[in-house]
């Protein structure tokens, strides 16, 4: 019996998604005669906690409370 190496199992696909992460970004607006009726903005992120923490740290989303207080004082 020969096993196909091209096909990936569901577990492998889920593992890859959680390891690398995936972002789905949606932006939609519905207008009627120049009047905005509906606006939808959504960002769905699927990743493991470890992957998200690495990303969030790299882009500065994980600022400490002390850093936030210093920024607020600087802006005041």
C-alpha positions as CSV (number, residue, x, y, z in Angstrom):
1,X,0.0,0.0,0.0
2,X,1.4,3.4,-1.1
3,X,0.8,6.5,1.0
4,X,0.3,9.8,-0.8
5,X,2.7,12.5,0.5
6,X,0.9,15.3,-1.4
7,X,-2.2,15.3,0.7
8,X,-2.2,16.9,4.1
9,X,-4.3,15.7,6.9
10,X,-6.7,18.1,8.7
11,X,-4.4,18.0,11.8
12,X,-1.4,19.1,9.7
13,X,-3.4,22.0,8.2
14,X,-4.7,23.2,11.6
15,X,-1.1,22.9,13.0
16,X,0.2,25.0,10.1
17,X,-2.5,27.7,10.6
18,X,-1.9,27.9,14.3
19,X,1.8,28.1,13.9
20,X,1.9,30.7,11.1
21,X,-1.5,32.4,11.8
22,X,-4.0,33.7,9.3
23,X,-5.7,37.1,9.1
24,X,-9.0,37.8,7.3
25,X,-9.6,41.5,6.9
26,X,-13.0,42.6,5.7
27,X,-14.2,46.1,4.9
28,X,-17.6,46.8,3.3
29,X,-19.9,49.8,3.0
30,X,-23.4,50.0,1.6
31,X,-24.6,53.4,0.3
32,X,-28.0,54.4,-1.1
33,X,-28.2,57.8,-2.9
34,X,-25.0,59.0,-1.1
35,X,-26.3,58.0,2.4
36,X,-24.3,55.4,4.2
37,X,-26.6,52.7,5.4
38,X,-24.2,50.1,6.6
39,X,-20.5,50.0,7.3
40,X,-18.7,46.8,8.4
41,X,-15.1,46.4,9.4
42,X,-13.9,43.1,10.7
43,X,-10.5,41.6,11.3
44,X,-10.4,37.9,12.2
45,X,-7.1,36.5,13.4
46,X,-6.6,32.8,13.8
47,X,-3.4,31.9,15.5
48,X,-2.0,30.2,18.6
49,X,-1.4,32.3,21.6
50,X,2.3,32.0,21.2
51,X,2.2,33.2,17.6
52,X,-0.1,36.1,18.5
53,X,2.2,37.2,21.4
54,X,5.2,37.2,19.1
55,X,3.4,39.3,16.5
56,X,1.9,41.7,19.1
57,X,5.3,42.2,20.7
58,X,6.9,42.9,17.4
59,X,4.3,45.6,16.5
60,X,4.1,47.2,19.9
61,X,0.7,46.0,21.0
62,X,2.0,44.6,24.3
63,X,3.0,47.9,26.0
64,X,3.3,47.7,29.7
65,X,0.9,49.8,31.9
66,X,3.9,52.0,32.9
67,X,4.6,52.8,29.3
68,X,1.0,53.7,28.6
69,X,0.9,56.1,31.6
70,X,4.1,57.8,30.4
71,X,2.6,58.3,26.9
72,X,-0.6,59.8,28.4
73,X,1.5,62.2,30.5
74,X,3.5,63.2,27.5
75,X,0.4,63.9,25.5
76,X,-1.2,66.0,28.3
